Structure formats: C-alpha cells, structure tokens
Amino acid sequence: MNQQSKKNLTNRIVALAGITVFAFFIGIYVCVFSNYLEQHNTRKKLFGATYMTMNNEFYKIVNNQIRMQVEKNGDQMITLDPALDQKKQNEQIKQLVKRKVDAIFLNPVDWKAVEPGLVAAKKAKIPVIVIDSQVYRSDLVAMTIVSDNYKAGVLCAKEMMKQKDQANIVLLTHNAARSAVDRINGFLDTIKNNKNYKILASADTQGQIERALPKVDKIIEEYQNIDVVMGLNDPAAMGALAALDSKGAREGVLVYGIDGSPEGKKLIKEGMMTGTAAQSPKQMADTAVNAAYQTLQGEKVAKKKIISVQMITKKNVEQIDISRWQ
C-alpha cells in the first residue's frame, strides 16, 4: 500500500471514529432528554377546587365527578369549602397558588369580590375554570361553564303563566351569584309586561334551605295572599315549602326551583313542588375537566360554554329518573 493510500485509509478511520463518537453522544443526549420528557409528562398533576359551599348537593355532585375523572388520569385534587365566605375563598385560592396546583376549578361566592383570588392565580399563570356561575373579570379565567340560567328563569315563568292568569309572587334570590341573578331576571323579564303578575316580596336566601325557611316564614306573616314562590334553586324552594307547611299555607301555592335535584323531582312527583328547571352537573363537570387538561396541553378552549336546561313538572316527571341528576 502506497503512502497516499495509507493516508486516505487513516482519514477514513478518523472520520468514522468521529462519527461514532458523535453518534454516541447524540444517543446519550436523546436518552437523557427522552427520560426528562417522560418524567415531565408523567408527573402527577395537582388540581384545586373551591365552590361557594359544599352544603349543597349540586356542588358535591360536580366535585365528585371532577375528582373521579382526575384520579382516573392518575392525578390528584384538593377541594376546599369557603362556606359562603368570599374573603375565605380568596384566601383558599391563594393557598392553592402556593401549593402550585396546575389548575383551579372555581364556583365563586361573589362574582365580583372574587377578583383578588383570580388576580393571584393569573399572576402565577394557573388557569381557572369557572363552574355554574360567572365572574365579573372573565379575562382572568380560562373558561366559564354555566347552565342556561336566564332560560331556566324563563321556563319557570312560562310554566307559571300556564297555570295562573294572575299571581302574587315571592322571589327567593342570591344577589352575589351571577347565575342566580340571571335566573331571576329571566323570570322577571318574562312577566314584566303583564300587570296581572305582581311581586309581593323578595328575600336573599343565598340558595340555602336554612336561610330560606325563616325568611319565607316572615313573609307569610306579612302577606296572606301568596300565590307563587320562585326560588333561585331547589334548596331555596324546599325552604319555602317547609315554611308554607309550618304555617298551614301551602295549599294552592305554586313553588318553583332550579336544579332538577333528585329531592326536588321527588317533591314534584309527590305534588308538593310545582316545577324545577333541571341542570346537568355531570355534563358541567366533564366539560370543566376536559377544558382544564386541554388548557394545560396548550390547546385553545372556548371562553364560555352554556349547557341547556330542561323544565320538569308533574306532566313529565314520570318519564325521568328521579333518583339522579340529569
């Protein structure tokens, strides 16, 4: 082998060795990077949830459905109860931020006063999924999921108008919750041009049985001519029923709620509650979970999702499973 051939062979060996070394280090890099990605992607996610109160079966159903989906994915969730205290809920949101949760499911106590909590989450780049109500600063949240609350009020009003040509009405409200405000506005807008329907009294019950009962009891003492009670939800309607029963004043009074709870449907079947506009907490929860995971994966989600409602009365309650929510 001549000198030139030896030189060419040496160059080829050196080049081959260089390629081998390069490939070796590339292999190590790919292996390490792949392991990093695998660990990063398989890290358990931690979600936080805070609802206005857990003293309401609706939020228990929503929370249980979300938790089931989260844990099915191998992730974890922390659920907190502010017990209708917005200051406490804001602190809970900040606690969740400190815990470095990946996302927060929120049902606000007060749709405006929740802003400090939302600002803290936004600053930490933690997406917030709002459930069953709205917040005033929608730019601070990733998505809002609500029932068609306005239509729920409209459905109750239309059903009432089919049964009574005129009526003296008591409203049970929750002014800090935008969902409740929309429901009552839907009801009022439907009857506003008809002078045969008069609002006798209104009481803020925060959607709680134990708060509705004494307030309706007091209204009954003041007014003897109540024809209809329109409750922002089923618990408020149940509180009204209890008050009417205790005063012996339930006969002939129409009582409406909004939820479609199993207990509410049972009362309709028994002829005690007149009707309820049914929500779907399961659909709401599933939508919230999907939105949270999509957001964390960098996907775009709709800013708002409205879920339809269904009017349930004595006429159709037999065709519906009263043992569960819609």
C-alpha positions in Angstrom: 0.0 0.0 0.0 1.5 3.3 -1.1 1.8 6.4 1.1 -1.3 8.1 -0.4 -3.5 5.0 0.2 -2.3 4.8 3.8 -3.2 8.5 4.2 -6.7 8.0 2.8 -7.3 5.0 5.0 -6.2 6.9 8.0 -8.5 9.8 7.2 -11.5 7.4 6.7 -10.8 5.7 10.1 -10.5 9.1 11.8 -13.8 10.2 10.2 -15.5 7.0 11.1 -14.3 7.3 14.7 -15.6 10.9 14.8 -19.0 9.9 13.5 -19.1 7.0 16.1 -18.2 9.4 18.9 -20.8 11.9 17.7 -23.5 9.3 17.4 -22.6 8.0 20.9 -23.1 11.5 22.5 -26.2 12.1 20.4 -27.6 8.8 21.8 -26.8 9.8 25.3 -28.5 13.2 24.8 -31.6 11.7 23.2 -31.8 9.2 26.0 -31.5 11.8 28.8 -33.8 14.2 27.0 -36.4 11.5 26.4 -36.3 10.5 30.1 -36.7 14.1 31.1 -39.7 14.5 28.8 -41.2 11.2 30.1 -40.8 12.3 33.7 -42.1 15.7 32.9 -45.2 14.5 31.1 -46.0 11.7 33.6 -45.7 13.9 36.6 -48.9 13.8 38.6 -50.9 16.9 38.1 -52.5 18.6 41.2 -55.8 20.4 40.8 -57.5 22.7 43.2 -61.3 23.3 43.7 -63.3 25.7 45.7 -67.0 26.1 45.5 -69.2 28.7 47.2 -70.4 26.0 49.6 -70.3 22.2 50.0 -73.6 22.5 51.9 -75.4 21.9 48.5 -75.8 18.6 46.8 -75.2 20.1 43.4 -71.6 21.1 44.2 -70.9 17.7 45.8 -72.0 16.0 42.5 -69.9 18.4 40.4 -66.9 17.8 42.7 -67.2 14.1 42.8 -67.5 13.8 39.0 -64.4 16.0 38.5 -62.4 14.1 41.1 -63.3 10.8 39.5 -62.0 12.0 36.1 -58.9 13.5 37.6 -58.0 10.4 39.6 -58.7 8.2 36.6 -55.9 10.0 34.9 -53.6 9.3 37.9 -53.7 12.9 39.1 -54.8 14.5 42.4 -57.3 17.1 43.6 -57.7 19.3 46.6 -61.2 20.5 47.4 -61.9 23.5 49.8 -65.1 24.9 51.2 -65.4 28.6 51.9 -68.9 28.2 53.4 -70.3 31.2 51.5 -67.4 33.5 52.7 -65.7 35.3 49.8 -62.8 36.5 51.9 -62.2 33.0 52.9 -62.4 31.8 49.3 -59.9 34.3 48.1 -57.5 33.0 50.8 -58.2 29.5 49.6 -57.3 30.4 46.0 -54.1 31.9 47.3 -53.4 28.8 49.3 -53.8 26.7 46.1 -51.5 29.1 44.3 -48.8 28.5 47.0 -49.4 24.7 46.6 -48.5 25.2 42.9 -51.6 23.5 41.6 -51.8 23.0 37.9 -55.3 24.4 37.5 -58.2 25.6 39.7 -61.9 24.7 39.4 -63.9 27.6 40.9 -67.5 28.4 41.8 -67.4 32.0 43.2 -69.1 33.1 46.3 -69.4 36.6 45.0 -68.9 37.1 41.2 -67.2 40.5 41.7 -65.4 40.2 45.1 -63.6 37.0 43.9 -61.2 39.2 41.8 -58.3 39.3 44.2 -58.1 35.5 44.1 -58.3 35.5 40.4 -55.5 38.0 40.1 -53.3 35.8 42.3 -53.9 32.8 40.1 -53.4 34.8 36.9 -50.1 36.2 38.2 -49.0 32.6 38.9 -50.1 31.5 35.4 -52.5 29.0 36.9 -55.6 28.6 34.7 -59.0 28.9 36.4 -62.1 27.1 35.2 -65.3 28.7 36.5 -68.3 26.4 37.0 -72.0 27.1 37.4 -71.7 30.9 37.6 -69.7 33.8 36.1 -67.0 36.2 37.3 -67.0 39.9 36.6 -63.4 39.8 35.2 -63.8 37.0 32.6 -60.3 38.0 31.2 -58.8 36.5 34.4 -60.1 32.9 33.7 -59.6 30.3 31.1 -63.2 29.2 30.7 -66.6 29.7 32.2 -69.1 26.8 32.2 -72.7 27.6 33.1 -76.2 26.3 32.6 -78.6 28.5 30.5 -79.6 30.3 33.7 -81.6 33.0 32.1 -83.6 30.5 30.2 -84.2 28.5 33.4 -86.0 31.5 34.8 -87.9 32.0 31.6 -89.1 28.4 31.6 -90.3 28.7 35.2 -92.2 31.9 34.4 -93.9 30.4 31.3 -94.9 27.3 33.2 -96.4 29.5 36.0 -98.3 31.6 33.4 -99.9 28.4 32.0 -101.3 27.6 35.5 -102.3 31.1 36.7 -103.7 34.0 34.8 -102.7 36.3 37.7 -100.5 35.8 40.7 -98.9 37.4 43.8 -95.2 36.3 43.7 -92.4 35.9 46.2 -88.9 35.8 44.9 -86.1 33.9 46.7 -82.8 35.3 45.4 -79.0 35.2 45.8 -77.7 38.6 44.7 -73.9 37.9 44.9 -74.1 34.9 42.5 -74.4 36.0 38.8 -76.1 32.6 38.0 -78.9 33.3 40.5 -79.3 36.9 39.2 -79.7 35.6 35.7 -82.3 33.1 36.7 -84.4 35.7 38.5 -84.0 38.2 35.6 -85.2 35.6 33.1 -88.3 35.0 35.3 -89.0 38.8 35.7 -88.4 39.7 32.1 -91.0 37.1 31.0 -93.7 38.6 33.2 -92.8 42.3 33.2 -95.3 43.4 30.5 -98.2 41.6 32.3 -99.8 43.6 35.1 -101.6 40.5 36.4 -98.4 39.3 37.9 -97.2 41.2 41.0 -94.0 40.8 43.1 -95.1 40.8 46.7 -91.7 40.4 48.3 -88.1 39.3 47.7 -85.6 37.8 50.0 -81.9 36.9 49.6 -81.6 33.3 50.8 -78.1 32.5 49.3 -79.8 29.4 47.9 -79.8 27.7 51.3 -82.8 25.8 52.9 -82.0 27.0 56.4 -81.9 30.7 55.2 -85.0 30.4 53.0 -87.2 28.9 55.7 -87.2 31.7 58.3 -87.3 34.5 55.6 -90.4 32.9 53.9 -91.9 32.3 57.3 -91.7 36.1 58.0 -93.1 36.9 54.5 -96.1 34.6 55.2 -96.8 36.5 58.4 -96.8 39.8 56.4 -98.7 38.7 53.3 -101.7 36.4 53.4 -102.2 36.3 49.6 -99.1 34.4 48.2 -99.8 32.5 45.0 -96.3 31.7 43.8 -92.8 31.3 45.2 -90.0 31.5 42.7 -86.7 30.1 44.1 -83.3 30.6 42.6 -82.6 26.9 43.2 -84.2 23.8 44.6 -82.9 24.2 48.2 -84.5 27.7 48.4 -87.7 26.2 47.1 -87.6 23.4 49.7 -87.1 26.0 52.4 -90.2 27.8 51.2 -92.2 24.6 51.2 -91.2 23.9 54.8 -92.2 27.4 55.8 -95.5 27.2 54.0 -96.2 23.8 55.6 -95.4 25.1 59.1 -97.9 27.9 58.6 -100.5 25.7 57.0 -100.3 28.0 53.9 -99.1 25.6 51.2 -102.4 24.8 49.6 -102.8 26.4 46.2 -99.3 28.0 46.2 -97.1 27.1 43.2 -93.4 26.6 44.2 -90.6 26.6 41.6 -86.9 25.9 41.9 -84.0 25.5 39.6 -81.6 22.4 39.7 -83.5 19.2 38.9 -82.2 17.6 42.1 -83.4 14.1 43.0 -85.1 15.5 46.0 -86.7 18.3 44.0 -88.0 15.8 41.4 -89.4 13.6 44.2 -91.3 16.5 45.7 -92.7 17.3 42.2 -93.9 13.7 41.9 -95.5 13.9 45.3 -97.3 17.0 44.3 -95.5 19.4 46.7 -93.1 21.3 44.4 -94.6 22.6 41.2 -91.6 22.5 38.9 -87.8 22.8 38.5 -85.6 23.8 35.6 -83.1 21.0 35.6 -79.3 21.5 35.2 -76.7 18.8 34.4 -73.9 18.8 36.9 -72.3 15.8 35.3 -72.0 17.5 31.9 -70.8 20.6 33.6 -68.1 18.7 35.4 -66.9 16.7 32.4 -66.7 19.9 30.4 -64.6 21.5 33.1 -62.2 18.6 33.3 -61.7 18.4 29.6 -61.1 22.2 29.4 -58.5 22.0 32.2 -56.5 19.3 30.5 -56.7 20.9 27.1 -55.5 24.2 28.6 -52.6 22.6 30.3 -51.6 20.9 27.0 -51.5 24.4 25.4 -54.7 23.9 23.4 -57.2 26.7 23.0 -60.6 26.3 24.7 -63.9 28.3 24.3 -64.1 31.2 26.8 -67.7 30.2 27.6 -69.8 27.1 27.4 -73.6 27.2 28.0 -75.4 24.0 28.9 -79.1 23.6 28.2 -81.7 23.2 30.9 -85.0 21.2 31.0 -88.3 22.1 32.6 -89.6 19.3 34.9 -93.2 19.3 36.2 -95.8 16.8 37.2 -96.5 16.2 33.5 -93.1 14.7 32.6 -91.6 13.7 35.9 -92.7 10.1 35.4 -90.6 9.9 32.3 -87.4 11.0 34.2 -85.2 9.1 36.5 -85.8 10.9 39.8 -83.1 9.1 41.6 -80.3 11.0 40.0 -79.4 14.4 38.5 -79.8 15.0 34.8 
